[in-house]
């Protein structure tokens, strides 16, 4: 290998290794389960599925506080209340309210997985 080839290789390689690596900017995803339901949360996105794999996905959060996250779709409100720890795992209470204000589902969920 001659000096010219070596120098060219170094000049090409340096920018590749000197480029800063960005940290993963995606929020962690969380999976909660309980009462035949599974809820996936990634940032402010909500996806809830029943045991028959019928799912609803909402990509925009309506309300967020330290204890409550709420989403709305087709007049229904999906409220996810943080309850604290249960057997060493975070627990949440999902309450779904129909457009007339009636609670149509109330289920307790426990965190089963966190993914990045």
N, C-alpha and C positions, 0 to 999 in steps of 0.2 A: 504494500500500500504506500503510495507516495504522500508527501506532505500536503499537497494540494487537496487530495481526496479526504485526508484526515481533517484538515481545517474546514472544508465544506461540510463534513459530517457534524463537526462540533457546532458550527454556526446554525445548522438546521435544528439540532437537538436542544440547544440552550433555550430558545423561546418555548419549546414544548414543556420543559421542566420548570421554567420560571413563571408560567402562567398560574395565578393564584387559583386555588381550588375553593369553590363556593360550598358553604355548608348546606345541607339539605334544608330547603326552605319550605317543604311541605309539612303541615301540622301532622302530629301523630294521629292515627286512626284508632278508634276504640270499638270493641264489640261487646255488647251487653246481651245477656239472655235471661229468660225467666218466663214462666207461665205459657210456654209454647211460642214465644215471640223472640225475635232477634233484632237488635237495633245496632246499626253501624253508624258511627259518627266520625267524620273527618273534617276538622275545623268546624265550620258552620253548616255543613251538609248533613242531612238526616236521611237515613234509609231504614225503614222498618219492615220486617217480613213476618208473616205468621208461619205456622208449621206446614201449611200447604204451599209454601213458597210464593204466596201472593204478597207483593211488596208495594210500598209507596215511597217515592224518593222526592225530597224537597231540597233544592239547592240554595235557598236563601232563608236565613234565620229571621224571625220576626221580633224576638225579644231575647235579651241575654243579660242575666245578672249572675252573681257568684253562685246562687242556689237554683236558678231556673234557666232553662233554654226552651224556647217555644218557636214552633214553626206553624205556618198556615198554608192550607191547600184545599181548594174547592169548598171553602166554608168551614172545614174541619180545623181544629186547633190541636196540635200535638205538643203537650207540655211534658218536659222531662225535668223532674225535681231531684236534685242531689240530696241524698239522705245521710250521707256519711259512710263509715266503714261497717261492714258486716262480715264476720269471720275473716278479717284481714283484707277484704276486697271492697272497693267502692260499690255502693248500691244506689240505684236511682228508681224513681217511681214515675212510670209513664201513664199519663192520663190523656185520653183522646176525647174531645168534646165535639159533638156534631153542630151544624149551623143553628139549630134551635136552642143550644145551650145545655143539652143533655149529655151526661158522661156515658159514652158508649164502650169505653174500655179503661180499665184500671189494672195495671200489672206492675209487680216489682221485678226489677232487673238487676243482675249482678255482673260486674265486669269480668269477662272471661279472657280477653286478649287485647294487647296493645301492639300495633304495627306501625312501621315508619315507611 
